[in-house]
């Protein structure tokens, strides 16, 4: 179910890395207790271990994996070119500070509220969908000039958008994406990647 | 007034770089029109130009400056050590995805609502202050083991926290920081830096 765990799985898959996935019994509150809190003091999933490296925050885990394994699999950060890496960094910040807020608020209302016995707040859904549409207007313009968000190559920018969009596209609000031709074509492209197919097929919220 | 502009000014100052600050007439809506939108398509400040490099998103601008000028001024990203740089990245994500949400919502209520003739929403202030307190509990534990958030050295992690905290500490809710001894000592340390003194003295919200 976890979008942040899906983000790390996408990265592992793009890099062709092997891993062990250790479920956390969130229904029993295991993520808010030791020993889990020693892995992630904020009590959120995922947490990540690689030898003596212990990390949390999905985007930080992905960056670590992409830098450590920069010579295998997909070149997610374009770190061999400072100019290209700068644009990747910029659009990763756009994902984090423009896109993530509205879409995560939307997903909370549509998927998580009902799980906790609360009705979705229609007013919040409307506000956040409108915000998302304005952000995707900028993406539409951007994607009319390059195939992917950071250039003509797939990067961590595109990847970081996938988890929330997988769930978003299952809702009637998917038209926010499909009504914008370049965003829609980009999403089809992103969705057709072997790593995306593999990870999204296991995503069930 | 802008916290995101202050973040970039802090970085420029830590690096000892010269710059020209070009005001944007936001009261006249200049940030939502051309030519500004060609610098930042989201219509937010700041935007940044360095020769033919054009960027926006304050944290991306700071990263660019720190990487381009890594050999002068403060070593903000610790990029010569992969292990240290990984921890800097991790805690930058914590700032972005844990700290920034509640404190920016708080600042909106306390400072921005009155500017737009709206009363601060006491319920939101209470909720966000409580969230912030829980995050600072994790920081308190962290700062009992290292002088700064990413280690015993000042980095972009600490720097990225400064702008919102400068305004937060002017409110009666400053006790959320001062009641936590290690967080309070860290803040005093951060605040005493020449770059922080210089930039914060010009911050007037």
Interface residues (C-beta under 8 A of the other chain):
Chain A: X41 X42 X53 X55 X56 X57 X59 X60 X63 X64 X67 X68 X82 X83 X86 X89 X90 X92 X93 X94 X96 X97 X98 X100 X101 X135 X138 X141 X142
Chain B: X41 X42 X53 X55 X56 X57 X59 X60 X63 X64 X67 X68 X82 X83 X86 X89 X90 X92 X93 X94 X96 X97 X98 X100 X101 X135 X138 X141 X142
